[in-house]
Amino acid sequence: MQLQKLVINDIKPLRITDNISDLQLLFNQLTYSHIPIINEGVYIGCISETDAHCFDGAKSINDCKYTTEGFFVRPTTNWLDVLEAFAQNDTNIMPVLDRNNKYLGYYELNDIIHLFNETPFFSEPGGILIVEKGINDYSFSEISQIVESNDAKLLGAFISKMDGDLARITIKIGNTSLNEVIQTFRRYSYNIVSGHEEDSYIESLKERSEYLNKYLNM
């Protein structure tokens, strides 16, 4: 995906010689969590809104430059790494720098999330299946083989959680019945956490359990 068209330049970064009051005023006008700071055109980092309001407005940003956070991405950074950078730095604005660390503009979190929502994982019809297996026991090649062996189409898969020795994988499967896929995952020793389609195996167990309870209570 080409992200360069999403670079925004409507807010200019502040200079390190500007006052903290300028930074505070900008935060009061905007909804961004951070503001980029430059020194002679070169990006040196971002200052968070929380930090900006802790300082005397009469001071210069240079007096507080130790609070800058140096996160950024390049124009060539792929969209998944950009999304990860947003998450790791708990920010809704991501500076974009060229190879000489010159500030080019920034990405806005909502734009990147919107791009993510346009991928087939979200836009194509299908079912969501969440499975678990030991971290050393699962493989994406095996997951793909299980899905495709049931004449289903794999639209995407990612590790949504790691808990101890278990990995939880969220899978998007093309518009098809999930039941046969679920049964195959069970045969390969995957635990089914959630299947957003009726799981007849579970329903059958519930029916048998209810029948047994009725029988024992006769």
C-alpha positions in Angstrom: 0.0 0.0 0.0 1.2 3.5 -0.9 1.2 5.7 2.2 2.9 8.7 0.8 -0.4 10.2 -0.2 -1.5 10.2 3.4 1.4 12.4 4.6 -0.2 15.6 6.2 1.5 19.0 6.4 -1.3 21.2 7.7 0.4 21.6 11.1 4.0 22.8 11.1 6.4 21.4 13.7 7.6 23.8 16.4 11.2 25.0 16.6 13.3 24.2 19.6 13.7 28.0 20.1 9.9 28.5 20.5 8.4 28.9 23.9 6.6 26.2 25.8 3.6 28.5 25.8 3.4 28.1 22.0 3.4 24.4 22.5 0.7 24.5 25.1 -1.4 26.8 22.9 -1.1 24.3 20.0 -2.2 21.4 22.2 -5.2 23.4 23.3 -6.3 23.9 19.7 -5.7 20.3 18.6 -6.5 16.7 19.5 -3.1 15.3 18.9 -1.2 13.5 21.7 2.2 14.8 20.5 3.7 17.7 18.6 6.9 17.4 16.4 9.9 19.6 17.3 12.6 20.5 14.8 16.0 22.2 15.0 17.1 24.0 11.9 14.8 21.9 9.8 15.9 18.6 11.3 13.5 16.6 13.4 14.6 16.0 17.0 11.5 14.3 18.5 8.0 14.8 19.7 6.8 16.3 23.0 3.6 14.9 24.6 0.7 17.0 25.7 1.2 15.7 29.3 4.8 16.9 29.4 4.0 20.2 27.8 1.6 21.2 30.5 4.1 20.4 33.2 6.4 23.2 32.3 6.5 27.0 32.7 5.2 28.5 29.5 7.8 31.2 29.6 10.6 28.7 29.1 11.8 27.7 25.7 11.3 24.2 24.3 15.1 23.9 24.3 15.0 23.9 28.1 12.8 20.8 28.1 14.2 19.0 25.1 15.2 16.0 27.3 11.4 15.1 27.3 11.3 14.6 23.5 10.4 11.2 22.2 12.3 10.3 19.0 9.8 8.1 17.2 9.2 8.4 13.5 8.8 6.4 10.3 10.2 6.7 6.7 8.1 7.2 3.6 9.1 3.6 2.6 7.9 2.1 5.9 5.2 -0.4 5.3 1.7 0.2 6.7 1.9 -2.6 9.3 5.1 -1.3 10.7 3.6 2.2 10.8 0.6 0.8 12.7 3.0 -0.9 15.1 4.9 2.3 15.7 1.6 4.1 16.6 0.8 1.4 19.1 4.3 1.1 20.7 4.5 4.9 21.2 0.9 5.4 22.4 0.4 8.3 20.0 -2.1 9.5 17.3 0.5 11.4 15.2 3.5 9.8 13.5 6.3 12.0 12.0 7.6 11.0 8.6 11.3 11.7 7.9 13.5 11.4 4.8 16.8 9.6 4.8 18.5 12.7 6.1 16.0 13.0 9.0 14.4 16.0 7.4 10.8 16.4 8.5 8.3 15.7 5.7 5.0 15.7 7.5 3.1 13.2 9.6 0.6 10.4 9.5 -2.6 10.5 11.5 -3.7 7.4 13.3 -7.3 7.4 12.0 -6.0 7.5 8.4 -3.9 4.4 8.9 -6.7 2.5 10.7 -9.0 3.4 7.9 -6.5 1.9 5.5 -6.4 -1.3 7.6 -10.2 -1.5 7.5 -10.2 -1.5 3.7 -8.1 -4.7 3.6 -9.8 -8.0 2.6 -9.5 -9.1 6.2 -12.2 -6.7 7.1 -14.0 -5.8 3.8 -14.6 -9.3 2.4 -17.5 -11.5 3.6 -16.5 -14.5 5.6 -16.1 -15.9 9.1 -13.7 -15.2 12.0 -12.1 -18.1 13.7 -9.9 -17.8 16.8 -7.7 -20.8 17.7 -5.0 -21.5 20.3 -2.0 -23.8 20.3 1.4 -24.0 21.9 3.8 -21.3 20.8 6.3 -23.9 19.5 3.6 -26.1 18.0 1.6 -24.0 15.5 2.7 -22.7 12.1 1.1 -20.4 9.6 1.8 -22.9 6.8 -0.2 -25.5 8.8 -3.0 -23.1 9.4 -3.2 -22.3 5.7 -3.1 -26.0 4.8 -6.0 -26.7 7.2 -8.2 -24.0 5.8 -7.4 -24.7 2.2 -7.8 -28.5 2.6 -11.5 -27.8 3.3 -11.9 -25.8 0.0 -12.0 -22.5 2.0 -10.1 -19.3 1.2 -7.7 -17.8 3.8 -8.2 -14.1 3.8 -5.8 -13.3 6.6 -4.4 -14.5 10.0 -2.4 -12.8 12.8 -1.3 -13.6 16.3 -3.8 -11.7 18.5 -2.5 -12.8 21.9 0.4 -14.6 23.5 -0.2 -15.9 27.0 2.5 -18.0 28.6 3.2 -20.9 26.3 0.0 -20.4 24.2 -0.4 -18.4 21.0 -3.9 -17.2 20.0 -4.4 -16.8 16.3 -7.3 -14.9 14.7 -8.2 -16.2 11.2 -10.4 -14.7 8.6 -11.9 -17.4 6.3 -13.8 -16.7 3.0 -17.5 -16.9 2.9 -17.9 -20.6 3.6 -19.1 -23.0 6.4 -16.7 -22.9 9.3 -17.8 -26.2 10.8 -15.6 -28.5 8.7 -12.6 -26.1 9.2 -13.2 -26.1 12.9 -13.3 -29.9 13.1 -10.0 -30.1 11.1 -8.4 -27.7 13.5 -9.5 -29.9 16.4 -7.9 -32.9 14.7 -4.7 -31.0 14.6 -4.9 -30.3 18.4 -5.9 -26.6 18.1 -8.2 -25.3 20.8 -11.1 -23.4 19.4 -11.5 -20.2 21.3 -14.3 -18.7 19.1 -16.0 -19.3 15.8 -18.3 -16.6 14.5 -20.6 -19.2 13.0 -22.6 -22.1 14.5 -20.2 -24.8 15.7 -22.3 -28.0 15.3 -19.8 -30.0 17.3 -20.4 -27.8 20.4 -24.1 -27.7 19.8 -24.1 -31.5 19.6 -22.3 -31.8 22.9 -24.7 -29.4 24.5 -27.7 -31.4 23.2 -26.2 -34.7 24.5 -25.5 -33.2 27.8 -29.0 -31.9 28.1 -30.4 -35.3 27.1 -28.2 -37.0 29.7 -29.3 -34.6 32.4 -33.0 -35.3 31.6 -32.3 -39.0 31.6 -30.6 -38.9 35.0 -33.4 -36.8 36.5 -36.1 -39.2 35.4 
